[in-house]
Structures are given as structure tokens and as C-alpha cells.
Amino acid sequence: MKRIIRTTAAFFAMAFVLLPSVFAQEAPHSFWDRANKVGFTISFAVRAVDAGQSCYHLRHGSIEGSAPFQSCSGVTSWIMAGQALQMGGQYLLHRTGHHKLERWIPVSAAGNVNAIARSR
């Protein structure tokens, strides 16, 4: 139960930080502004917790259902590749002028919170 509360709190913290900037900011901005840095940091932290939890469960006999690998290094690489894809996608949207969509990517990538909360 504590895990669900922590992951839910992380999701709402990210949404609380990013949502105002999604609606308020329409003008071009620096890619490495405060909102993106906070979004990258929270998203990376959630993915790191997910990777650590997956490794723990793999060591104790569970099977990873959402990744094509059943080793700690493979699962960690798979999860962290998602972080690189997220940042690349955000940069692509930033360069093409889709600044509102750029802000939504970290919020939508918080699906790992659900994976963390459901694992046992």
C-alpha cells in the first residue's frame, strides 16, 4: 500500500509541475528550461525505481511480462531506452514548434508508475 501511495504521489507531483506550463506556455522556449528539467528528472526517477523493482523480482523468480528480456541488465536497458526515446521525442516536438505536446510526453510516460504500483 505504501508503494502505491508513493508512486501515485510521484505521478501527481509530475502532473502538478508540468500541467500549468502546458496550458500557459505557447511561445517558443529553451529546450532545457525548468519544466523540462523537472520532467526529465521525475521521469528518470520513476524509470529507475521500475528497473530496480524489476531486477529484484527477476532475482526472486518472477517473470517480466512487459519486456522481451528476462535478465536484470536486459530489463534495465529496455526501461532506460524508453527514457532516451522520451527525450528524443520531446526534442523533436520542440524543434518542430509543438511546445504543448512536448510538455505532455513526460506525463504520458508516467505509465511506469502503474507498473510499479501493480507489481508484487
DRENTORKOL-3810 file (N, C-alpha, C; in nm, 4 decimals):
REM DRENTORKOL-3810
@n.u->0.0824; n.v->-0.1198; n.w->0.0000; ca.u->0.0000; ca.v->0.0000; ca.w->0.0000; c.u->0.0866; c.v->0.1260; c.w->0.0000
@n.u->0.1975; n.v->0.1227; n.w->0.0754; ca.u->0.2854; ca.v->0.2389; ca.w->0.0790; c.u->0.3454; c.v->0.2658; c.w->-0.0587
@n.u->0.3741; n.v->0.1589; n.w->-0.1323; ca.u->0.4316; ca.v->0.1722; ca.w->-0.2650; c.u->0.3334; c.v->0.2423; c.w->-0.3580
@n.u->0.2075; n.v->0.2068; n.w->-0.3497; ca.u->0.1059; ca.v->0.2690; ca.w->-0.4342; c.u->0.0934; c.v->0.4174; c.w->-0.4021
@n.u->0.0981; n.v->0.4503; n.w->-0.2749; ca.u->0.0888; ca.v->0.5900; ca.w->-0.2338; c.u->0.2080; c.v->0.6694; c.w->-0.2858
@n.u->0.3293; n.v->0.6114; n.w->-0.2747; ca.u->0.4485; ca.v->0.6820; ca.w->-0.3212; c.u->0.4450; c.v->0.7029; c.w->-0.4721
@n.u->0.4075; n.v->0.6008; n.w->-0.5468; ca.u->0.4066; ca.v->0.6143; ca.w->-0.6916; c.u->0.2956; c.v->0.7076; c.w->-0.7385
@n.u->0.1839; n.v->0.7034; n.w->-0.6728; ca.u->0.0758; ca.v->0.7959; ca.w->-0.7069; c.u->0.1176; c.v->0.9389; c.w->-0.6767
@n.u->0.1871; n.v->0.9584; n.w->-0.5658; ca.u->0.2358; ca.v->1.0919; ca.w->-0.5301; c.u->0.3359; c.v->1.1415; c.w->-0.6336
@n.u->0.4227; n.v->1.0532; n.w->-0.6832; ca.u->0.5192; ca.v->1.0933; ca.w->-0.7852; c.u->0.4489; c.v->1.1351; c.w->-0.9136
@n.u->0.3457; n.v->1.0603; n.w->-0.9513; ca.u->0.2711; ca.v->1.0941; ca.w->-1.0725; c.u->0.2046; c.v->1.2307; c.w->-1.0575
@n.u->0.1379; n.v->1.2545; n.w->-0.9450; ca.u->0.0701; ca.v->1.3820; ca.w->-0.9263; c.u->0.1689; c.v->1.4971; c.w->-0.9123
@n.u->0.2861; n.v->1.4718; n.w->-0.8559; ca.u->0.3875; ca.v->1.5766; ca.w->-0.8474; c.u->0.4321; c.v->1.6171; c.w->-0.9874
@n.u->0.4536; n.v->1.5179; n.w->-1.0743; ca.u->0.4941; ca.v->1.5489; ca.w->-1.2102; c.u->0.3832; c.v->1.6240; c.w->-1.2830
@n.u->0.2607; n.v->1.5788; n.w->-1.2676; ca.u->0.1488; ca.v->1.6464; ca.w->-1.3335; c.u->0.1317; c.v->1.7884; c.w->-1.2795
@n.u->0.1492; n.v->1.8058; n.w->-1.1489; ca.u->0.1343; ca.v->1.9374; ca.w->-1.0868; c.u->0.2393; c.v->2.0347; c.w->-1.1397
@n.u->0.3612; n.v->1.9856; n.w->-1.1621; ca.u->0.4682; ca.v->2.0719; ca.w->-1.2108; c.u->0.4512; c.v->2.1023; c.w->-1.3593
@n.u->0.4106; n.v->2.0032; n.w->-1.4374; ca.u->0.4088; ca.v->2.0204; ca.w->-1.5825; c.u->0.2797; c.v->2.0776; c.w->-1.6393
@n.u->0.1667; n.v->2.0467; n.w->-1.5791; ca.u->0.0403; ca.v->2.0902; ca.w->-1.6374; c.u->0.0248; c.v->2.2411; c.w->-1.6493
@n.u->0.0624; n.v->2.3191; n.w->-1.5483; ca.u->0.0489; ca.v->2.4645; ca.w->-1.5677; c.u->0.1302; c.v->2.5158; c.w->-1.6861
@n.u->0.2467; n.v->2.4594; n.w->-1.7077; ca.u->0.3278; ca.v->2.5064; ca.w->-1.8195; c.u->0.2701; c.v->2.4628; c.w->-1.9533
@n.u->0.1960; n.v->2.3529; n.w->-1.9557; ca.u->0.1336; ca.v->2.3076; ca.w->-2.0802; c.u->0.0298; c.v->2.4077; c.w->-2.1261
@n.u->-0.0511; n.v->2.4552; n.w->-2.0347; ca.u->-0.1587; ca.v->2.5456; ca.w->-2.0712; c.u->-0.1135; c.v->2.6899; c.w->-2.0828
@n.u->-0.0100; n.v->2.7284; n.w->-2.0121; ca.u->0.0296; ca.v->2.8681; ca.w->-2.0087; c.u->0.1297; c.v->2.9043; c.w->-2.1180
@n.u->0.2104; n.v->2.8095; n.w->-2.1602; ca.u->0.3206; ca.v->2.8437; ca.w->-2.2478; c.u->0.2915; c.v->2.8032; c.w->-2.3917
@n.u->0.2822; n.v->2.9006; n.w->-2.4776; ca.u->0.2622; ca.v->2.8736; ca.w->-2.6194; c.u->0.3784; c.v->2.9269; c.w->-2.7009
@n.u->0.4537; n.v->3.0169; n.w->-2.6453; ca.u->0.5641; ca.v->3.0778; ca.w->-2.7174; c.u->0.6857; c.v->2.9848; c.w->-2.7154
@n.u->0.7745; n.v->3.0025; n.w->-2.8108; ca.u->0.8977; ca.v->2.9237; ca.w->-2.8087; c.u->0.9744; c.v->2.9452; c.w->-2.6787
@n.u->1.0454; n.v->2.8429; n.w->-2.6386; ca.u->1.1202; ca.v->2.8477; ca.w->-2.5137; c.u->1.2459; c.v->2.7656; c.w->-2.5312
@n.u->1.3338; n.v->2.7748; n.w->-2.4350; ca.u->1.4548; ca.v->2.6944; ca.w->-2.4362; c.u->1.4191; c.v->2.5491; c.w->-2.4068
@n.u->1.4834; n.v->2.4555; n.w->-2.4754; ca.u->1.4532; ca.v->2.3146; ca.w->-2.4514; c.u->1.4902; c.v->2.2742; c.w->-2.3090
@n.u->1.6000; n.v->2.3260; n.w->-2.2576; ca.u->1.6448; ca.v->2.2905; ca.w->-2.1221; c.u->1.5920; c.v->2.3892; c.w->-2.0189
@n.u->1.4645; n.v->2.4226; n.w->-2.0271; ca.u->1.4061; ca.v->2.5111; ca.w->-1.9273; c.u->1.3692; c.v->2.4309; c.w->-1.8023
@n.u->1.3191; n.v->2.5003; n.w->-1.7032; ca.u->1.2911; ca.v->2.4377; ca.w->-1.5735; c.u->1.1900; c.v->2.3234; c.w->-1.5838
@n.u->1.0825; n.v->2.3442; n.w->-1.6580; ca.u->0.9778; ca.v->2.2423; ca.w->-1.6675; c.u->1.0307; c.v->2.1134; c.w->-1.7311
@n.u->1.1117; n.v->2.1255; n.w->-1.8353; ca.u->1.1673; ca.v->2.0056; ca.w->-1.8969; c.u->1.2665; c.v->1.9360; c.w->-1.8050
@n.u->1.3491; n.v->2.0126; n.w->-1.7365; ca.u->1.4451; ca.v->1.9509; ca.w->-1.6437; c.u->1.3739; c.v->1.8746; c.w->-1.5332
@n.u->1.2696; n.v->1.9340; n.w->-1.4780; ca.u->1.1938; ca.v->1.8661; ca.w->-1.3722; c.u->1.1241; c.v->1.7427; c.w->-1.4293
@n.u->1.0672; n.v->1.7539; n.w->-1.5467; ca.u->1.0018; ca.v->1.6399; ca.w->-1.6101; c.u->1.0990; c.v->1.5257; c.w->-1.6382
@n.u->1.2184; n.v->1.5594; n.w->-1.6891; ca.u->1.3195; ca.v->1.4566; ca.w->-1.7146; c.u->1.3611; c.v->1.3886; c.w->-1.5849
@n.u->1.3801; n.v->1.4675; n.w->-1.4812; ca.u->1.4257; ca.v->1.4131; ca.w->-1.3542; c.u->1.3222; c.v->1.3193; c.w->-1.2931
@n.u->1.1979; n.v->1.3621; n.w->-1.2897; ca.u->1.0932; ca.v->1.2774; ca.w->-1.2307; c.u->1.0735; c.v->1.1514; c.w->-1.3144
@n.u->1.0721; n.v->1.1668; n.w->-1.4450; ca.u->1.0552; ca.v->1.0516; ca.w->-1.5326; c.u->1.1709; c.v->0.9530; c.w->-1.5163
@n.u->1.2932; n.v->1.0044; n.w->-1.5074; ca.u->1.4088; ca.v->0.9173; ca.w->-1.4880; c.u->1.4010; c.v->0.8456; c.w->-1.3541
@n.u->1.3599; n.v->0.9159; n.w->-1.2498; ca.u->1.3489; ca.v->0.8540; ca.w->-1.1172; c.u->1.2449; c.v->0.7419; c.w->-1.1172
@n.u->1.1320; n.v->0.7655; n.w->-1.1821; ca.u->1.0276; ca.v->0.6618; ca.w->-1.1886; c.u->1.0793; c.v->0.5410; c.w->-1.2659
@n.u->1.1496; n.v->0.5647; n.w->-1.3759; ca.u->1.2040; ca.v->0.4534; ca.w->-1.4535; c.u->1.3124; c.v->0.3785; c.w->-1.3763
@n.u->1.3932; n.v->0.4504; n.w->-1.2993; ca.u->1.4970; ca.v->0.3843; ca.w->-1.2196; c.u->1.4346; c.v->0.2951; c.w->-1.1125
@n.u->1.3295; n.v->0.3427; n.w->-1.0484; ca.u->1.2594; ca.v->0.2605; ca.w->-0.9495; c.u->1.1980; c.v->0.1386; c.w->-1.0173
@n.u->1.1398; n.v->0.1567; n.w->-1.1336; ca.u->1.0813; ca.v->0.0452; ca.w->-1.2079; c.u->1.1884; c.v->-0.0579; c.w->-1.2433
@n.u->1.3043; n.v->-0.0108; n.w->-1.2890; ca.u->1.4128; ca.v->-0.1027; ca.w->-1.3247; c.u->1.4635; c.v->-0.1777; c.w->-1.2014
@n.u->1.4811; n.v->-0.1074; n.w->-1.0914; ca.u->1.5262; ca.v->-0.1722; ca.w->-0.9689; c.u->1.4274; c.v->-0.2755; c.w->-0.9187
@n.u->1.3026; n.v->-0.2421; n.w->-0.9234; ca.u->1.1988; ca.v->-0.3344; ca.w->-0.8795; c.u->1.1910; c.v->-0.4562; c.w->-0.9717
@n.u->1.2058; n.v->-0.4343; n.w->-1.1004; ca.u->1.2047; ca.v->-0.5461; ca.w->-1.1953; c.u->1.3223; c.v->-0.6399; c.w->-1.1698
@n.u->1.4407; n.v->-0.5823; n.w->-1.1449; ca.u->1.5577; ca.v->-0.6657; ca.w->-1.1152; c.u->1.5361; c.v->-0.7459; c.w->-0.9878
@n.u->1.4798; n.v->-0.6836; n.w->-0.8872; ca.u->1.4528; ca.v->-0.7537; ca.w->-0.7621; c.u->1.3606; c.v->-0.8732; c.w->-0.7857
@n.u->1.2531; n.v->-0.8504; n.w->-0.8593; ca.u->1.1572; ca.v->-0.9573; ca.w->-0.8847; c.u->1.2160; c.v->-1.0677; c.w->-0.9725
@n.u->1.2997; n.v->-1.0303; n.w->-1.0696; ca.u->1.3632; ca.v->-1.1324; ca.w->-1.1530; c.u->1.4569; c.v->-1.2206; c.w->-1.0702
@n.u->1.5293; n.v->-1.1595; n.w->-0.9760; ca.u->1.6184; ca.v->-1.2370; ca.w->-0.8890; c.u->1.5424; c.v->-1.3323; c.w->-0.7988
@n.u->1.4175; n.v->-1.3027; n.w->-0.7723; ca.u->1.3381; ca.v->-1.3855; ca.w->-0.6818; c.u->1.2364; c.v->-1.4720; c.w->-0.7554
@n.u->1.2621; n.v->-1.4996; n.w->-0.8835; ca.u->1.1837; ca.v->-1.5987; ca.w->-0.9557; c.u->1.0657; c.v->-1.5497; c.w->-1.0364
@n.u->1.0403; n.v->-1.4212; n.w->-1.0406; ca.u->0.9285; ca.v->-1.3705; ca.w->-1.1205; c.u->0.9682; c.v->-1.3618; c.w->-1.2678
@n.u->0.8697; n.v->-1.3422; n.w->-1.3518; ca.u->0.8914; ca.v->-1.3260; ca.w->-1.4949; c.u->0.8474; c.v->-1.1857; c.w->-1.5336
@n.u->0.9309; n.v->-1.1181; n.w->-1.6107; ca.u->0.8985; ca.v->-0.9841; ca.w->-1.6590; c.u->0.8094; c.v->-0.9977; c.w->-1.7810
@n.u->0.6867; n.v->-0.9470; n.w->-1.7702; ca.u->0.5906; ca.v->-0.9632; ca.w->-1.8779; c.u->0.5939; c.v->-0.8551; c.w->-1.9827
@n.u->0.6469; n.v->-0.7383; n.w->-1.9504; ca.u->0.6393; ca.v->-0.6267; ca.w->-2.0443; c.u->0.7686; c.v->-0.6025; c.w->-2.1213
@n.u->0.8728; n.v->-0.6792; n.w->-2.0952; ca.u->0.9991; ca.v->-0.6630; ca.w->-2.1665; c.u->1.0374; c.v->-0.7957; c.w->-2.2305
@n.u->1.1062; n.v->-0.7917; n.w->-2.3430; ca.u->1.1425; ca.v->-0.9168; ca.w->-2.4095; c.u->1.2633; c.v->-0.9860; c.w->-2.3473
@n.u->1.3128; n.v->-0.9354; n.w->-2.2365; ca.u->1.4308; ca.v->-0.9921; ca.w->-2.1721; c.u->1.3949; c.v->-1.0437; c.w->-2.0345
@n.u->1.4685; n.v->-1.1421; n.w->-1.9874; ca.u->1.4456; ca.v->-1.1957; ca.w->-1.8539; c.u->1.5728; c.v->-1.1866; c.w->-1.7699
@n.u->1.6543; n.v->-1.0860; n.w->-1.7975; ca.u->1.7745; ca.v->-1.0616; ca.w->-1.7172; c.u->1.7697; c.v->-0.9185; c.w->-1.6654
@n.u->1.8378; n.v->-0.8958; n.w->-1.5568; ca.u->1.8362; ca.v->-0.7618; ca.w->-1.4965; c.u->1.8953; c.v->-0.6579; c.w->-1.5922
@n.u->2.0072; n.v->-0.6899; n.w->-1.6542; ca.u->2.0697; ca.v->-0.5922; ca.w->-1.7440; c.u->1.9821; c.v->-0.5667; c.w->-1.8671
@n.u->1.9180; n.v->-0.6701; n.w->-1.9191; ca.u->1.8309; ca.v->-0.6522; ca.w->-2.0352; c.u->1.7093; c.v->-0.5679; c.w->-2.0031
@n.u->1.6466; n.v->-0.5954; n.w->-1.8888; ca.u->1.5278; ca.v->-0.5199; ca.w->-1.8492; c.u->1.5639; c.v->-0.3749; c.w->-1.8201
@n.u->1.6768; n.v->-0.3539; n.w->-1.7520; ca.u->1.7192; ca.v->-0.2174; ca.w->-1.7213; c.u->1.7485; c.v->-0.1397; c.w->-1.8495
@n.u->1.8160; n.v->-0.2037; n.w->-1.9442; ca.u->1.8433; ca.v->-0.1378; ca.w->-2.0725; c.u->1.7136; c.v->-0.1049; c.w->-2.1456
@n.u->1.6187; n.v->-0.1959; n.w->-2.1424; ca.u->1.4894; ca.v->-0.1771; ca.w->-2.2078; c.u->1.4152; c.v->-0.0574; c.w->-2.1475
@n.u->1.4126; n.v->-0.0511; n.w->-2.0155; ca.u->1.3410; ca.v->0.0568; ca.w->-1.9475; c.u->1.4094; c.v->0.1912; c.w->-1.9711
@n.u->1.5422; n.v->0.1946; n.w->-1.9612; ca.u->1.6135; ca.v->0.3209; ca.w->-1.9786; c.u->1.6176; c.v->0.3654; c.w->-2.1247
@n.u->1.6025; n.v->0.2728; n.w->-2.2182; ca.u->1.5910; ca.v->0.3124; ca.w->-2.3588; c.u->1.4642; c.v->0.3944; c.w->-2.3788
@n.u->1.3624; n.v->0.3650; n.w->-2.2990; ca.u->1.2403; ca.v->0.4447; ca.w->-2.3041; c.u->1.2653; c.v->0.5889; c.w->-2.2633
@n.u->1.3577; n.v->0.6096; n.w->-2.1696; ca.u->1.3921; ca.v->0.7463; ca.w->-2.1285; c.u->1.4599; c.v->0.8202; c.w->-2.2439
@n.u->1.5501; n.v->0.7527; n.w->-2.3123; ca.u->1.6172; ca.v->0.8160; ca.w->-2.4267; c.u->1.5176; c.v->0.8475; c.w->-2.5383
@n.u->1.4250; n.v->0.7563; n.w->-2.5632; ca.u->1.3224; ca.v->0.7818; ca.w->-2.6648; c.u->1.2317; c.v->0.8977; c.w->-2.6246
@n.u->1.2013; n.v->0.9059; n.w->-2.4966; ca.u->1.1183; ca.v->1.0163; ca.w->-2.4483; c.u->1.1881; c.v->1.1494; c.w->-2.4729
@n.u->1.3133; n.v->1.1596; n.w->-2.4352; ca.u->1.3861; ca.v->1.2851; ca.w->-2.4525; c.u->1.4017; c.v->1.3195; c.w->-2.6007
@n.u->1.4286; n.v->1.2185; n.w->-2.6830; ca.u->1.4396; ca.v->1.2427; ca.w->-2.8266; c.u->1.3082; c.v->1.2894; c.w->-2.8870
@n.u->1.1990; n.v->1.2273; n.w->-2.8435; ca.u->1.0676; ca.v->1.2692; ca.w->-2.8918; c.u->1.0336; c.v->1.4106; c.w->-2.8496
@n.u->1.0683; n.v->1.4437; n.w->-2.7257; ca.u->1.0431; ca.v->1.5800; ca.w->-2.6794; c.u->1.1250; c.v->1.6809; c.w->-2.7590
@n.u->1.2498; n.v->1.6467; n.w->-2.7867; ca.u->1.3339; ca.v->1.7384; ca.w->-2.8623; c.u->1.2802; c.v->1.7574; c.w->-3.0043
@n.u->1.2348; n.v->1.6483; n.w->-3.0650; ca.u->1.1774; ca.v->1.6573; ca.w->-3.1992; c.u->1.0532; c.v->1.7468; c.w->-3.1997
@n.u->0.9660; n.v->1.7283; n.w->-3.1012; ca.u->0.8477; ca.v->1.8145; ca.w->-3.0922; c.u->0.8866; c.v->1.9593; c.w->-3.0663
@n.u->0.9904; n.v->1.9799; n.w->-2.9838; ca.u->1.0362; ca.v->2.1155; ca.w->-2.9545; c.u->1.0871; c.v->2.1839; c.w->-3.0819
@n.u->1.1675; n.v->2.1115; n.w->-3.1576; ca.u->1.2255; ca.v->2.1693; ca.w->-3.2791; c.u->1.1207; c.v->2.1989; c.w->-3.3864
@n.u->1.0115; n.v->2.1226; n.w->-3.3862; ca.u->0.9082; ca.v->2.1455; ca.w->-3.4867; c.u->0.8008; c.v->2.2429; c.w->-3.4385
@n.u->0.8180; n.v->2.2989; n.w->-3.3175; ca.u->0.7275; ca.v->2.4011; ca.w->-3.2674; c.u->0.6046; c.v->2.3499; c.w->-3.1941
@n.u->0.5990; n.v->2.2233; n.w->-3.1636; ca.u->0.4852; ca.v->2.1663; ca.w->-3.0903; c.u->0.5146; c.v->2.1679; c.w->-2.9406
@n.u->0.5158; n.v->2.2863; n.w->-2.8831; ca.u->0.5602; ca.v->2.3023; ca.w->-2.7450; c.u->0.4616; c.v->2.2457; c.w->-2.6435
@n.u->0.3339; n.v->2.2524; n.w->-2.6718; ca.u->0.2372; ca.v->2.1945; ca.w->-2.5777; c.u->0.2489; c.v->2.0424; c.w->-2.5756
@n.u->0.2621; n.v->1.9804; n.w->-2.6907; ca.u->0.2791; ca.v->1.8349; ca.w->-2.6950; c.u->0.4096; c.v->1.7926; c.w->-2.6285
@n.u->0.5111; n.v->1.8750; n.w->-2.6432; ca.u->0.6406; ca.v->1.8474; ca.w->-2.5804; c.u->0.6258; c.v->1.8333; c.w->-2.4293
@n.u->0.5391; n.v->1.9135; n.w->-2.3704; ca.u->0.5188; ca.v->1.9094; ca.w->-2.2254; c.u->0.4401; c.v->1.7872; c.w->-2.1806
@n.u->0.3612; n.v->1.7288; n.w->-2.2685; ca.u->0.2772; ca.v->1.6148; ca.w->-2.2308; c.u->0.3507; c.v->1.4817; c.w->-2.2323
@n.u->0.4618; n.v->1.4748; n.w->-2.3019; ca.u->0.5339; ca.v->1.3472; ca.w->-2.3138; c.u->0.5741; c.v->1.2914; c.w->-2.1766
@n.u->0.6353; n.v->1.3680; n.w->-2.0859; ca.u->0.6717; ca.v->1.3094; ca.w->-1.9559; c.u->0.5502; c.v->1.2643; c.w->-1.8759
@n.u->0.4398; n.v->1.3343; n.w->-1.8894; ca.u->0.3191; ca.v->1.2949; ca.w->-1.8159; c.u->0.2668; c.v->1.1621; c.w->-1.8698
@n.u->0.2667; n.v->1.1467; n.w->-2.0011; ca.u->0.2190; ca.v->1.0204; ca.w->-2.0574; c.u->0.3173; c.v->0.9067; c.w->-2.0328
@n.u->0.4444; n.v->0.9386; n.w->-2.0176; ca.u->0.5449; ca.v->0.8356; ca.w->-1.9901; c.u->0.5393; c.v->0.7881; c.w->-1.8451
@n.u->0.4550; n.v->0.8480; n.w->-1.7671; ca.u->0.4440; ca.v->0.8078; ca.w->-1.6267; c.u->0.3639; c.v->0.6794; c.w->-1.6108
@n.u->0.3383; n.v->0.6096; n.w->-1.7193; ca.u->0.2723; ca.v->0.4796; ca.w->-1.7116; c.u->0.3526; c.v->0.3800; c.w->-1.6316
@n.u->0.4826; n.v->0.4064; n.w->-1.6157; ca.u->0.5651; ca.v->0.3193; ca.w->-1.5320; c.u->0.5188; c.v->0.3235; c.w->-1.3880
@n.u->0.4540; n.v->0.4307; n.w->-1.3471; ca.u->0.4012; ca.v->0.4387; ca.w->-1.2108; c.u->0.3002; c.v->0.3275; c.w->-1.1899
@n.u->0.2185; n.v->0.3026; n.w->-1.2888; ca.u->0.1203; ca.v->0.1953; ca.w->-1.2805; c.u->0.1893; c.v->0.0595; c.w->-1.2698
@n.u->0.2966; n.v->0.0389; n.w->-1.3459; ca.u->0.3701; ca.v->-0.0872; ca.w->-1.3406; c.u->0.4338; c.v->-0.1081; c.w->-1.2035
@n.u->0.4843; n.v->-0.0011; n.w->-1.1450; ca.u->0.5456; ca.v->-0.0112; ca.w->-1.0126; c.u->0.4402; c.v->-0.0439; c.w->-0.9091
@n.u->0.3270; n.v->0.0212; n.w->-0.9177; ca.u->0.2223; ca.v->0.0012; ca.w->-0.8179; c.u->0.1602; c.v->-0.1383; c.w->-0.8240
@n.u->0.1514; n.v->-0.1949; n.w->-0.9437; ca.u->0.0867; ca.v->-0.3253; ca.w->-0.9585; c.u->0.1770; c.v->-0.4435; c.w->-0.9285
@n.u->0.3096; n.v->-0.4229; n.w->-0.9319; ca.u->0.3983; ca.v->-0.5381; ca.w->-0.9136; c.u->0.4006; c.v->-0.5821; c.w->-0.7680
@n.u->0.4166; n.v->-0.7096; n.w->-0.7508; ca.u->0.4231; ca.v->-0.7674; ca.w->-0.6163; c.u->0.5363; c.v->-0.8636; c.w->-0.6080
END
